[in-house]
Amino acid sequence: MDLAAVLPLAFVMVAGPQIISAIFFTTSEDWRGNSAAYVFGAFLSITAVVTVGYLLADGVENGGGDSGLSGVDWAILVLLLFAMVYVFRKREESEPPKWMGKLQAATPKLAFTLGFLLLGFFPSDIVTSLTVGGHLGDDGDPWWHILPFVFLTVLLLALPALMVVMLGQRAKTVLPKIRDWMNTNSWIVSEFVIVFFIVIILTG
């Protein structure tokens, strides 16, 4: 149940500039190399940050108290509330940053660096990764339980490139529509996922 509860947070990880960058990379000259480097950089940073959260929580002994919530649970709730506020405040940024247009001329080195930094240290992502790792570590789950979350996040990031492989030229008309939808609506889905996870913690 713990593992199933954290998997929806993978959407929060990619909503916003993360998935939009992946879409831009599919229109670059070396789209295969750039997309692969971007996803690999993201894989490394997500795994590292989730592991940090896991180890921090796994090394803490917590008493539940009257509420039944551990100290790690309270810390996770604070992180989730921060994420909710951050996502809500960013909801009106419906246009991609201008620097994203330069990604079409990117190199695999730049793509790797962006994937590593964007998925590892973007405010909402670092909070989400620490939350997932902390929740699994606090519940005593084995470390490898973080991997389905990591792999699902990476799969979502790889979807634009996979769509190009499967759909070919049709992807050029589909991906811009997905990008526009993500710009407009992803914050709503992210808020629902965060609230869902808060409920899981409070009722778990």
C-alpha positions as CSV (number, residue, x, y, z in Angstrom):
1,M,0.0,0.0,0.0
2,D,2.9,2.4,0.8
3,L,4.4,1.8,-2.6
4,A,1.1,2.3,-4.4
5,A,0.4,5.5,-2.5
6,V,3.7,7.2,-3.6
7,L,3.5,6.2,-7.3
8,P,1.0,9.0,-8.2
9,L,3.6,11.6,-7.0
10,A,5.6,10.7,-10.1
11,F,3.2,13.0,-12.0
12,V,4.0,15.9,-9.6
13,M,7.7,15.3,-10.5
14,V,7.2,15.8,-14.2
15,A,4.4,18.4,-14.3
16,G,5.7,21.7,-15.6
17,P,9.1,22.5,-17.1
18,Q,10.3,18.9,-16.7
19,I,8.0,17.3,-19.2
20,I,8.0,20.4,-21.4
21,S,11.8,20.3,-21.7
22,A,11.4,16.6,-22.7
23,I,9.0,17.7,-25.4
24,F,11.4,20.4,-26.7
25,F,14.2,17.9,-26.8
26,T,12.2,15.7,-29.3
27,T,12.3,18.6,-31.8
28,S,16.1,19.1,-31.4
29,E,18.5,17.9,-34.2
30,D,20.0,15.1,-32.1
31,W,16.7,14.3,-30.4
32,R,17.6,10.7,-29.6
33,G,20.9,11.6,-27.9
34,N,19.4,14.6,-26.1
35,S,16.3,12.7,-24.9
36,A,18.4,9.8,-23.6
37,A,20.9,12.1,-21.9
38,Y,18.0,14.1,-20.3
39,V,16.3,11.0,-19.0
40,F,19.5,9.5,-17.7
41,G,20.5,12.7,-15.8
42,A,17.0,12.8,-14.3
43,F,17.3,9.1,-13.3
44,L,20.5,9.7,-11.4
45,S,19.4,12.8,-9.5
46,I,15.9,11.4,-8.6
47,T,17.5,8.2,-7.3
48,A,20.0,10.2,-5.2
49,V,17.5,12.6,-3.7
50,V,14.9,9.9,-2.9
51,T,17.7,7.8,-1.3
52,V,18.7,10.7,0.9
53,G,15.1,11.0,2.1
54,Y,14.9,7.3,2.7
55,L,18.2,7.2,4.7
56,L,17.2,10.2,6.8
57,A,13.9,8.7,7.7
58,D,15.2,5.2,8.1
59,G,17.7,6.4,10.7
60,V,15.2,8.2,12.8
61,E,13.3,6.5,15.6
62,N,9.9,8.1,16.0
63,G,7.1,7.7,18.6
64,G,3.6,8.1,17.2
65,G,2.2,10.1,20.0
66,D,-1.6,10.6,20.5
67,S,-2.1,11.4,16.8
68,G,-0.4,8.2,15.6
69,L,1.9,10.3,13.4
70,S,5.6,10.0,13.7
71,G,8.0,12.9,13.6
72,V,8.9,12.0,10.0
73,D,5.2,12.0,9.1
74,W,4.9,15.6,10.4
75,A,8.0,16.6,8.5
76,I,6.5,15.1,5.3
77,L,3.2,16.9,5.9
78,V,5.1,20.2,6.1
79,L,7.0,19.4,2.9
80,L,3.7,18.5,1.1
81,L,2.1,21.8,2.3
82,F,5.1,23.6,0.9
83,A,4.7,21.8,-2.4
84,M,1.0,22.7,-2.6
85,V,1.7,26.3,-2.0
86,Y,4.5,26.3,-4.6
87,V,2.4,24.6,-7.3
88,F,-0.5,26.9,-6.6
89,R,1.7,30.0,-6.9
90,K,3.2,28.8,-10.2
91,R,-0.2,28.0,-11.7
92,E,-0.4,31.2,-13.7
93,E,2.9,30.7,-15.5
94,S,1.2,29.3,-18.6
95,E,4.0,30.0,-21.0
96,P,7.2,28.0,-21.1
97,P,10.3,30.1,-20.1
98,K,12.1,31.7,-23.0
99,W,15.2,29.6,-22.4
100,M,13.4,26.5,-23.3
101,G,13.3,27.5,-27.0
102,K,17.1,27.1,-27.0
103,L,16.8,23.4,-26.1
104,Q,16.2,22.7,-29.8
105,A,19.9,23.4,-30.4
106,A,21.0,21.6,-27.2
107,T,23.7,19.0,-27.0
108,P,23.5,15.7,-25.0
109,K,25.8,17.2,-22.4
110,L,23.4,20.1,-21.8
111,A,20.5,17.7,-21.8
112,F,22.1,15.5,-19.2
113,T,22.9,18.5,-17.0
114,L,19.4,19.9,-17.3
115,G,17.8,16.6,-16.5
116,F,20.1,16.1,-13.4
117,L,19.4,19.6,-12.1
118,L,15.8,20.0,-13.0
119,L,14.6,16.7,-11.6
120,G,16.9,16.7,-8.7
121,F,16.8,20.3,-7.4
122,F,13.7,22.0,-8.8
123,P,11.8,23.1,-5.6
124,S,8.7,20.9,-6.1
125,D,10.8,17.9,-7.2
126,I,13.2,17.9,-4.3
127,V,10.3,18.2,-1.9
128,T,8.5,15.3,-3.7
129,S,11.5,13.1,-3.8
130,L,12.3,13.6,-0.1
131,T,8.7,13.0,0.7
132,V,8.7,9.6,-1.2
133,G,12.0,8.5,0.3
134,G,11.0,9.7,3.8
135,H,7.6,7.9,3.7
136,L,9.1,4.6,2.6
137,G,12.0,4.8,5.0
138,D,9.8,5.7,7.9
139,D,7.5,2.8,7.2
140,G,10.5,0.4,7.2
141,D,10.1,-0.6,3.5
142,P,13.3,-1.9,1.8
143,W,15.3,0.6,-0.2
144,W,14.5,-1.0,-3.5
145,H,10.8,0.1,-3.1
146,I,11.9,3.5,-4.2
147,L,12.7,2.1,-7.7
148,P,9.2,1.8,-9.0
149,F,8.6,5.5,-8.3
150,V,11.9,6.4,-9.9
151,F,11.2,4.2,-13.0
152,L,7.7,5.6,-13.4
153,T,8.9,9.2,-13.2
154,V,11.6,8.4,-15.8
155,L,9.1,6.6,-18.0
156,L,6.8,9.7,-18.0
157,L,9.8,11.9,-19.0
158,A,10.6,9.4,-21.8
159,L,7.1,9.4,-23.2
160,P,7.6,12.3,-25.6
161,A,10.6,10.5,-27.2
162,L,8.7,7.2,-27.2
163,M,5.8,8.9,-29.0
164,V,8.1,10.2,-31.7
165,V,9.4,6.6,-32.1
166,M,5.9,5.2,-32.3
167,L,4.0,7.9,-34.1
168,G,6.7,9.5,-36.3
169,Q,5.5,12.8,-37.9
170,R,2.1,12.5,-36.2
171,A,3.9,13.2,-32.9
172,K,4.7,16.7,-34.1
173,T,1.0,17.6,-33.9
174,V,0.2,15.6,-30.8
175,L,3.1,16.8,-28.6
176,P,2.4,20.5,-28.8
177,K,-1.2,19.8,-27.7
178,I,0.1,17.8,-24.7
179,R,2.5,20.7,-23.9
180,D,-0.3,23.2,-24.0
181,W,-2.5,21.1,-21.8
182,M,0.3,20.6,-19.3
183,N,0.9,24.3,-19.1
184,T,-2.7,25.0,-18.4
185,N,-3.9,22.0,-16.2
186,S,-1.0,20.2,-14.7
187,W,-1.1,22.2,-11.5
188,I,-4.7,21.1,-10.8
189,V,-3.7,17.4,-11.1
190,S,-0.6,18.0,-9.0
191,E,-2.7,19.5,-6.2
192,F,-5.1,16.6,-6.3
193,V,-2.2,14.1,-6.0
194,I,-0.6,16.0,-3.1
195,V,-3.9,16.1,-1.3
196,F,-4.4,12.4,-1.9
197,F,-1.1,11.6,-0.4
198,I,-1.7,13.9,2.6
199,V,-4.9,11.9,3.3
200,I,-3.0,8.7,3.0
201,I,-0.6,9.9,5.7
202,L,-3.3,11.2,8.0
203,T,-5.4,8.0,7.8
204,G,-2.6,5.5,7.5
